[in-house]
């Protein structure tokens, strides 16, 4: 019986590793959303070769709810309103997956302050 248990143990380990990899990939692609905030500066927009309806790419300084800064890149189907504030939804590995315009008073205080100081 010992000869049969080694392949079963190896199979069980392989299945466990595969399940862990699938779970990690699922989290990375569809996991918990993060949020960042930007102020549109059309001087930072560039036209791109159309793909999936997107024709414009923005590279902007973004801030999170606590005011911590990072650079964000995202694509849109058109040039956005200069000076508009956006809330960006982000996913691990995928980056920005959605955005919506917000009034300045809707932003977290630290994020608004960091964006207004520029």
C-alpha positions as CSV (number, residue, x, y, z in Angstrom):
1,X,0.0,0.0,0.0
2,X,2.9,2.4,0.5
3,X,3.7,2.4,-3.2
4,X,0.2,3.7,-4.0
5,X,0.3,6.4,-1.3
6,X,3.2,8.3,-2.8
7,X,1.5,9.2,-6.1
8,X,-1.7,10.1,-4.1
9,X,0.3,12.5,-1.9
10,X,2.0,14.0,-4.9
11,X,-1.4,14.4,-6.6
12,X,-2.9,16.0,-3.5
13,X,0.0,18.5,-3.3
14,X,-0.3,19.4,-7.0
15,X,-4.1,20.0,-6.6
16,X,-3.5,22.2,-3.6
17,X,-0.9,24.2,-5.4
18,X,-3.2,24.6,-8.5
19,X,-6.0,25.8,-6.3
20,X,-3.8,28.3,-4.5
21,X,-2.6,29.7,-7.9
22,X,-6.2,30.0,-9.2
23,X,-7.2,31.8,-6.0
24,X,-4.3,34.2,-6.2
25,X,-5.0,34.9,-9.9
26,X,-8.6,35.5,-9.2
27,X,-7.8,37.9,-6.3
28,X,-5.3,39.8,-8.5
29,X,-7.7,40.2,-11.4
30,X,-11.0,40.6,-9.5
31,X,-10.0,41.2,-5.9
32,X,-10.9,44.0,-3.6
33,X,-11.0,47.5,-5.2
34,X,-8.8,50.3,-4.2
35,X,-9.6,54.0,-4.9
36,X,-7.5,56.9,-5.9
37,X,-8.4,60.5,-6.8
38,X,-7.0,62.7,-9.6
39,X,-7.6,66.2,-11.0
40,X,-7.7,66.2,-14.8
41,X,-4.9,68.1,-16.5
42,X,-5.3,67.8,-20.3
43,X,-1.7,68.8,-20.8
44,X,-1.0,65.3,-19.4
45,X,-3.2,63.5,-21.9
46,X,-2.0,62.0,-25.1
47,X,-3.8,60.5,-28.1
48,X,-3.3,56.7,-28.4
49,X,-4.0,54.2,-31.2
50,X,-7.6,53.2,-30.6
51,X,-8.1,50.0,-28.7
52,X,-11.3,48.8,-27.2
53,X,-12.8,52.2,-27.9
54,X,-10.1,54.1,-25.9
55,X,-8.4,56.9,-27.7
56,X,-6.9,59.0,-25.0
57,X,-4.4,58.1,-22.2
58,X,-3.8,60.1,-19.0
59,X,-0.7,60.0,-16.8
60,X,-1.6,61.9,-13.6
61,X,-0.5,62.2,-10.0
62,X,-3.1,60.5,-7.9
63,X,-3.7,60.5,-4.2
64,X,-5.5,58.0,-2.0
65,X,-7.9,58.9,0.8
66,X,-5.1,59.7,3.2
67,X,-3.3,62.0,0.7
68,X,-0.5,59.6,-0.2
69,X,0.7,60.2,-3.8
70,X,1.4,57.9,-6.7
71,X,1.3,58.1,-10.5
72,X,-1.7,56.6,-12.3
73,X,-2.2,55.8,-15.9
74,X,-5.6,55.2,-17.4
75,X,-7.3,55.4,-20.8
76,X,-10.6,57.0,-21.8
77,X,-12.7,57.2,-24.9
78,X,-12.4,61.0,-25.1
79,X,-10.6,63.9,-23.6
80,X,-12.1,64.7,-20.2
81,X,-13.1,68.1,-18.7
82,X,-9.9,70.0,-17.7
83,X,-9.8,70.5,-13.9
84,X,-12.4,67.9,-13.1
85,X,-11.9,65.7,-10.1
86,X,-12.2,61.9,-10.6
87,X,-12.5,58.9,-8.3
88,X,-10.6,56.0,-9.9
89,X,-11.4,52.4,-9.0
90,X,-8.3,50.2,-9.2
91,X,-7.7,46.5,-9.0
92,X,-4.5,44.6,-8.3
93,X,-2.6,44.0,-11.6
94,X,-5.3,45.4,-13.8
95,X,-4.9,49.0,-12.6
96,X,-7.7,51.5,-13.2
97,X,-10.9,49.7,-14.1
98,X,-13.4,52.5,-13.7
99,X,-13.7,56.2,-13.0
100,X,-16.4,58.8,-12.1
101,X,-16.3,62.5,-11.9
102,X,-16.9,63.9,-8.4
103,X,-17.5,67.4,-6.9
104,X,-14.5,68.5,-4.8
105,X,-16.6,68.3,-1.6
106,X,-17.2,64.6,-2.3
107,X,-13.5,63.8,-2.0
108,X,-11.9,62.7,1.3
109,X,-10.5,65.8,3.0
110,X,-6.8,64.7,2.7
111,X,-7.2,63.8,-1.0
112,X,-8.8,67.1,-1.8
113,X,-6.2,69.0,0.1
114,X,-3.3,67.2,-1.7
115,X,-4.9,67.7,-5.1
116,X,-5.7,71.4,-4.5
117,X,-2.1,72.2,-3.4
118,X,-0.9,71.7,-7.0
